[in-house]
Amino acid sequence: MPTITKKTHQILLGFSLLHLLMAATLPLMFFEAHYALYGYYLQLSYVDHPPLMGWLQGVVQIFSSSELSLRLVPILLTLATQYTLVAIALRLYPKSTHIDVALAWLLQLLPISYIVFMAAPDLPLALFSCLAFLFLLKIIERDSWAAWLGLGVYLGAAGLSKYTAITLVISLPIALWLGGRGGRWLLSPKLWVAGAIAMLLVSPVLVWNLDNNWLSFRFQTAYQGGDGSWSTMALASALAAQLATYSPFFLLLFIGARQLDAHQKKSLGLALAWALPTFLLFFLQAGSGRSSPHWTYASWLALTPALAFCVLQLWPMTKKLRLAIYAWASLLAVTALLVIALPWVSLDDYKHPLKRQIGWDKAAKHGLTLQQAWVTELQSKGENTHLPTLMVYNWHYAEPLAWYARPEPVRDIRGKTSQFDQWFGTWAPGDRGILIQPTRHIEPPNVKLEQGACQPIDHITTTIAGNKAQVFHFYRCIWPTQS
């Protein structure tokens, strides 16, 4: 088996340093705060995702809660995933010179590779999906207990990362069949032991859902189900977003596949078997208007070893391909430098690309000050029930606010099912709260509630690079007790 070259180590570690630089530069994004809260409020599982990303962030928070610290786990997960993909490429194409170097560079040509320092369940899913694929290849080569046990561990860890891992249950038998194992593996005790290990690892998700009336499964069914309609335009838009997120070079697979020999076609078939079930689920969701580019991250990564091989085959004979790759790499490099410089770029008021991410720490601190003043006022009047909490009108706003205001609760005034309702409860008769609403206007917008009323009491303006980013308005909201 070929070994990883020094050049490959330099590429992968070098881009990890770039991720670290970007992580130290950019503000915490909404979804990052969400998974940081998973780590702060540790549970067996959560409403919208299985728990592994939260557990990992919880370990980090034992030592530090800084924004840079929260990004170390994503960077390490990404680095481990990329090394796993190199190992897969060397196993699939052992006679291909420089396949590891080609893959290391190719991974950096994926635009999504420049945001993988931000925490998301897709990162552990990608790592453990790739590790499961690597151990599947070991099973195809040699049907050993060690390979099956490793497969069970990594499939279970993938299921503990994200619900999309269920597609690997479809991928596994297809890949085993393509790998020449036929149906013999169904009778093997190794399979059933591996399956038991995988189920044991995902059992916290099942236990939590059993204790919470299958809340996560019901939430996902309602959220992903849509209204049952289908739109060709929605599908086309989602596919275009895929090409932009993962680069159009994946189209080379269709060109290069025609020049593959039987062994190379088998390798491509195995990669496709691992990836296609997730793509099929994505297509079904995309047509109904329910999709996000990152959902297919692990599947595209599974195809990168085959793509690297195709690029190597086409590289010496296609000058246009070389020029296209150089141009694409230059564009990504310039974009990365611009992103790193963004926090210091001065733009017109309320026009900065990072404006929505700025000022939440200050808004949380000011909201807590107003909340405590109201609590003191009420207690001075002898009222010690229904004391005010912080509130939002959109649960996505609760993500950064609850992180910076922790451990104070932040409730969604609309009362829609979310992790925040499960943690902090819902808006109910008799409740009071300080509502925090971001806008780009000094004048407070009217807040109309189906139950209760809100009155503006204050506002603060946040800035980035010397220009206004957004204005946070604060309201006192009351839902009178029904008589």
C-alpha positions in Angstrom: 0.0 0.0 0.0 1.5 3.4 -1.0 2.2 5.9 1.8 1.2 9.5 2.1 3.9 11.8 0.7 5.5 14.8 2.5 3.9 17.1 -0.1 0.4 15.9 0.9 1.1 16.6 4.6 2.3 20.1 3.7 -0.9 20.8 1.7 -3.4 19.5 4.3 -1.6 21.1 7.3 -1.1 24.3 5.4 -4.8 24.7 4.7 -5.6 23.8 8.3 -3.5 26.9 9.3 -5.6 28.9 6.8 -8.7 27.6 8.5 -7.2 28.6 11.9 -6.5 32.2 10.6 -10.1 32.5 9.3 -11.4 31.1 12.6 -9.5 33.8 14.5 -10.8 36.5 12.2 -14.5 36.1 11.6 -17.4 36.6 14.2 -19.4 33.6 15.5 -22.2 32.7 13.2 -25.7 31.9 14.3 -25.5 28.1 13.7 -22.2 27.9 15.5 -23.7 29.4 18.6 -26.5 26.9 18.3 -24.1 23.9 18.6 -22.1 25.7 21.2 -25.3 25.7 23.3 -25.6 22.0 22.7 -22.3 21.7 24.5 -23.4 24.0 27.3 -26.8 22.3 27.8 -25.6 18.7 27.4 -28.3 16.1 26.7 -28.5 12.6 25.3 -29.8 14.2 22.1 -31.5 17.3 20.8 -34.7 18.4 18.9 -33.2 19.1 15.5 -30.0 16.9 15.4 -28.3 13.9 17.1 -25.9 15.0 19.8 -22.3 14.3 18.7 -21.3 17.8 17.6 -22.7 19.2 20.9 -20.9 16.6 22.9 -17.6 17.5 21.3 -18.2 21.2 21.9 -19.0 20.4 25.5 -15.6 18.8 25.9 -14.0 22.0 24.5 -16.0 24.1 27.0 -14.4 22.3 29.9 -11.3 24.2 29.0 -12.4 27.3 27.2 -15.6 29.0 25.8 -13.8 31.4 23.5 -15.0 31.7 19.9 -11.7 30.5 18.6 -11.8 27.4 20.9 -15.2 26.5 19.6 -13.7 26.3 16.1 -10.8 23.9 17.0 -13.0 20.8 16.9 -14.3 21.6 13.4 -10.8 22.2 12.1 -9.5 18.9 13.5 -12.6 17.0 12.2 -11.9 18.5 8.7 -8.2 17.6 8.8 -9.0 14.0 9.9 -11.6 13.7 7.2 -9.2 14.9 4.5 -6.5 12.4 5.7 -9.1 9.6 5.6 -10.0 10.6 2.0 -6.3 10.4 1.1 -6.2 6.9 2.6 -9.2 5.9 0.6 -7.7 7.2 -2.6 -4.4 5.3 -2.0 -6.5 2.1 -1.5 -8.7 2.6 -4.5 -5.9 3.7 -6.9 -2.7 2.2 -5.5 -0.9 2.4 -8.9 -1.8 6.0 -9.6 1.3 8.2 -9.0 0.6 11.4 -7.0 -3.0 10.5 -6.3 -2.6 11.7 -2.7 -1.2 15.1 -3.8 -3.8 15.5 -6.4 -6.6 14.8 -3.9 -5.1 17.1 -1.3 -5.1 20.0 -3.8 -8.5 19.1 -5.1 -10.1 19.2 -1.7 -9.0 22.8 -1.4 -10.8 23.6 -4.7 -14.1 23.0 -3.1 -15.6 26.3 -2.0 -17.2 24.7 1.0 -13.7 23.8 2.2 -13.2 27.4 3.2 -16.0 27.5 5.9 -15.3 24.1 7.5 -13.9 25.8 10.6 -17.5 26.4 11.7 -19.2 23.8 13.8 -22.0 21.8 12.1 -23.2 18.1 12.4 -22.1 17.6 8.8 -18.4 17.6 9.9 -18.5 14.6 12.2 -20.9 12.9 9.7 -18.4 13.4 6.9 -15.5 12.0 9.0 -17.3 8.9 10.2 -19.0 8.3 6.8 -15.5 8.4 5.1 -14.0 6.1 7.8 -16.9 3.7 7.4 -16.2 3.7 3.6 -12.5 3.0 4.3 -13.4 0.0 6.5 -15.9 -1.2 3.9 -13.0 -1.3 1.4 -11.0 -3.3 3.9 -13.9 -5.8 4.2 -14.0 -6.2 0.4 -10.3 -6.9 0.4 -10.2 -9.1 3.5 -13.3 -10.2 5.4 -11.8 -9.7 8.9 -13.4 -9.1 12.3 -11.3 -6.0 12.8 -12.7 -4.4 9.6 -16.3 -5.3 10.5 -16.0 -4.0 14.0 -14.5 -0.7 12.7 -17.3 -0.4 10.2 -19.9 -0.9 13.1 -18.2 1.8 15.2 -18.0 4.3 12.4 -21.6 3.7 11.2 -22.8 4.2 14.7 -20.7 7.4 15.1 -22.2 8.7 11.8 -25.7 8.0 13.1 -24.8 9.9 16.3 -23.8 12.8 14.1 -26.7 13.4 11.8 -29.9 11.7 10.7 -28.8 11.7 7.1 -26.5 8.8 8.1 -29.5 6.5 7.6 -28.7 6.5 3.9 -25.6 4.5 4.6 -27.8 1.6 5.5 -28.8 1.6 1.8 -25.3 2.3 0.6 -23.7 -0.6 2.5 -25.4 -3.6 0.7 -25.0 -2.0 -2.7 -21.3 -1.4 -2.1 -20.8 -4.9 -0.8 -22.5 -6.4 -3.9 -20.4 -4.3 -6.2 -17.3 -5.3 -4.3 -18.0 -8.9 -5.1 -19.3 -10.0 -1.7 -22.7 -11.0 -3.1 -25.2 -12.0 -0.4 -22.8 -14.1 1.7 -22.2 -11.3 4.2 -25.9 -11.5 5.3 -25.2 -14.8 7.0 -22.0 -13.6 8.6 -22.0 -13.1 12.4 -19.6 -10.2 11.8 -22.4 -8.2 10.2 -24.7 -8.7 13.1 -22.1 -7.8 15.7 -21.2 -4.7 13.7 -24.9 -3.8 13.5 -25.3 -4.3 17.3 -22.3 -2.0 17.9 -23.8 0.7 15.6 -27.2 0.5 17.3 -25.5 0.7 20.7 -23.8 3.9 19.7 -27.0 5.5 18.4 -29.0 4.4 21.4 -28.8 7.8 23.2 -30.8 9.3 20.3 -33.4 6.6 20.7 -33.6 6.9 24.5 -33.9 10.7 24.4 -36.7 10.5 21.8 -38.5 7.8 23.8 -38.4 10.1 26.9 -39.5 13.1 24.8 -42.4 11.5 22.9 -40.3 11.1 19.7 -39.9 14.9 19.5 -36.9 15.0 17.2 -38.4 12.5 14.7 -41.7 14.5 14.7 -39.8 17.8 14.3 -37.8 16.4 11.3 -40.9 14.9 9.7 -42.7 18.2 9.9 -39.7 20.4 9.0 -38.6 18.3 6.0 -42.0 17.2 4.8 -43.0 20.5 3.1 -46.4 20.8 1.6 -46.1 17.9 -0.8 -45.6 20.1 -3.9 -42.9 19.7 -6.5 -41.1 22.4 -8.5 -38.6 21.8 -11.3 -37.3 25.3 -10.8 -36.6 24.6 -7.1 -34.7 21.5 -8.1 -32.7 23.3 -10.8 -31.9 26.1 -8.3 -30.7 23.5 -5.7 -28.5 21.7 -8.3 -26.9 25.0 -9.4 -26.2 25.8 -5.7 -24.6 22.3 -5.4 -22.2 23.1 -8.3 -21.3 26.4 -6.8 -20.7 24.9 -3.4 -18.7 21.9 -4.5 -17.3 23.2 -7.8 -18.3 22.3 -11.4 -15.2 20.0 -11.7 -17.3 17.1 -10.5 -18.7 17.0 -14.0 -15.3 15.6 -15.0 -16.4 12.3 -13.5 -18.8 11.8 -16.5 -16.0 12.6 -18.9 -13.2 10.6 -17.3 -15.4 7.6 -16.6 -15.3 6.6 -20.3 -11.5 6.1 -20.1 -11.5 3.9 -17.0 -10.5 0.2 -17.1 -12.6 -2.5 -15.3 -10.8 -2.1 -11.9 -11.1 1.7 -12.0 -14.8 1.5 -12.9 -15.3 -0.7 -10.0 -13.6 1.9 -7.7 -15.9 4.6 -9.1 -18.9 2.3 -8.6 -18.1 1.8 -5.0 -17.8 5.6 -4.4 -21.1 6.2 -6.2 -22.8 3.5 -4.2 -21.7 5.3 -1.0 -22.8 8.7 -2.3 -26.0 8.2 -4.4 -28.6 7.4 -1.7 -27.9 10.7 -0.1 -28.1 12.5 -3.4 -31.4 10.8 -4.1 -32.8 12.0 -0.8 -31.5 15.5 -1.6 -33.2 15.5 -5.0 -36.5 14.5 -3.4 -36.2 17.3 -0.9 -34.9 19.9 -3.3 -37.9 19.5 -5.6 -40.2 20.2 -2.8 -38.2 23.3 -1.8 -36.5 21.7 1.2 -32.8 21.6 0.8 -29.5 23.1 1.8 -26.2 22.8 0.0 -24.4 21.3 3.0 -26.7 18.3 3.2 -24.6 16.5 0.6 -21.2 17.3 2.0 -20.3 13.8 3.0 -21.4 12.3 -0.3 -19.4 14.8 -2.5 -16.4 14.0 -0.4 -16.8 10.3 -1.0 -16.5 11.0 -4.7 -13.3 13.2 -4.5 -10.8 10.3 -4.7 -12.4 9.2 -8.0 -12.4 12.8 -9.2 -8.8 13.2 -8.3 -8.0 10.2 -10.4 -9.9 11.5 -13.4 -8.1 14.9 -13.1 -4.8 13.1 -13.1 -5.8 11.2 -16.2 -7.0 14.3 -18.1 -4.3 16.7 -16.8 -1.5 16.1 -19.4 -3.9 16.0 -22.4 -6.2 18.9 -21.7 -4.7 22.4 -21.6 -8.2 24.0 -21.0 -8.7 21.9 -17.9 -5.4 23.1 -16.5 -6.2 26.7 -17.2 -9.7 26.3 -15.7 -8.3 24.8 -12.5 -5.7 27.5 -12.1 -8.3 30.2 -12.7 -10.7 28.5 -10.1 -7.9 28.2 -7.6 -6.9 31.9 -8.0 -10.5 33.0 -7.6 -10.8 31.0 -4.4 -7.5 32.3 -3.1 -8.6 35.9 -3.7 -12.0 35.2 -2.1 -10.4 33.7 1.0 -8.2 36.7 1.4 -11.2 39.1 1.1 -13.1 37.1 3.7 -10.2 37.3 6.1 -10.0 41.0 5.6 -13.8 41.6 5.9 -14.0 42.6 9.5 -11.7 45.6 8.7 -13.4 46.6 5.4 -15.4 49.8 5.8 -18.6 49.9 3.8 -21.8 52.0 4.0 -24.0 51.8 7.0 -26.0 48.5 7.1 -24.3 47.2 3.9 -21.6 45.1 5.4 -21.8 41.3 4.6 -21.2 40.4 8.3 -23.8 42.9 9.6 -26.3 40.2 10.8 -23.6 38.5 12.9 -22.4 41.7 14.7 -23.4 43.0 18.1 -25.2 40.0 19.7 -22.9 39.9 22.7 -23.6 43.6 23.4 -27.4 43.1 22.8 -27.4 40.1 25.2 -25.6 42.1 27.9 -27.9 45.2 27.5 -31.0 42.9 27.5 -29.9 41.3 30.7 -29.4 44.8 32.3 -32.9 45.8 31.3 -34.3 42.5 32.5 -32.7 42.8 35.9 -34.0 46.3 36.3 -37.5 45.1 35.5 -37.1 42.2 38.0 -36.0 44.6 40.7 -39.0 46.8 39.9 -41.4 44.0 40.2 -39.9 42.5 43.3 -40.1 45.9 45.0 -43.8 45.7 44.4 -44.0 42.3 46.0 -44.3 40.4 42.7 -42.2 37.3 42.6 -43.9 35.2 39.9 -43.8 35.4 36.1 -40.6 37.4 36.3 -39.3 38.5 32.9 -36.9 36.6 30.7 -35.2 37.5 27.4 -37.3 36.8 24.3 -37.0 36.8 20.5 -39.4 36.8 17.6 -37.4 34.3 15.6 -35.7 31.3 17.1 -32.6 31.8 15.0 -32.0 35.1 17.0 -32.1 33.0 20.1 -29.0 31.1 19.0 -26.4 34.0 19.6 -28.5 35.6 22.4 -28.8 32.4 24.4 -25.0 31.8 24.0 -23.9 35.2 25.1 -26.6 35.5 27.9 -26.1 31.9 29.2 -27.3 30.6 31.5 -30.3 32.9 31.3 -33.2 31.5 29.2 -34.2 33.0 25.9 -37.7 32.2 24.7 -39.2 32.3 21.3 -42.3 34.5 21.5 -44.0 32.7 18.6 -43.8 29.4 20.5 -42.8 27.3 17.5 -41.2 23.9 18.1 -37.5 24.3 18.5 -34.6 23.4 20.8 -35.2 26.6 22.7 -38.8 25.6 23.6 -37.5 22.3 24.9 -34.8 24.1 27.0 -36.7 27.2 28.2 -40.4 26.7 27.7 -42.9 28.7 25.6 -44.6 32.1 25.9 -47.7 31.7 28.1 -50.4 33.7 29.9 -49.0 35.8 32.7 -45.5 35.9 31.2 -43.3 38.9 30.9 -40.2 39.4 28.8 -37.6 41.7 27.3 -37.9 41.2 23.5 -34.8 41.9 21.5 -35.3 42.7 17.8 -32.5 43.5 15.3 -33.3 46.0 12.6 -31.5 48.6 10.4 -33.8 51.5 11.6 -33.5 53.8 14.6 -37.3 54.0 14.9 -38.6 50.9 16.7 -40.8 48.7 14.5 -44.2 47.8 15.7 -44.4 44.4 17.3 -47.8 42.8 17.0 -48.5 39.7 19.1 -51.5 37.4 19.0 -51.4 37.3 22.7 -50.2 40.3 24.8 -48.5 43.5 23.9 -45.0 45.0 23.6 -43.8 48.5 24.3 -40.3 49.8 23.1 -38.1 50.9 25.9 -34.5 51.3 24.5 -32.2 50.6 21.6 -28.4 50.3 20.9 -26.5 50.6 17.6 -23.7 48.2 16.8 -20.9 49.0 14.3 -18.3 47.1 12.2 -15.2 48.8 10.7 -16.6 52.2 12.0 -20.0 51.9 10.2 -23.4 50.9 11.5 -24.1 47.2 11.3 -27.6 46.9 12.9 -29.8 48.4 15.6 -31.1 46.3 18.4 -34.5 47.4 19.8 -35.7 46.3 23.3 -39.3 46.0 24.3 -41.2 45.1 27.5 -43.8 42.5 26.6 -46.6 41.2 28.8 -49.2 38.5 28.2 -51.9 39.2 30.8 -53.2 36.4 32.9 -56.6 35.4 31.6 -59.4 35.8 34.1 
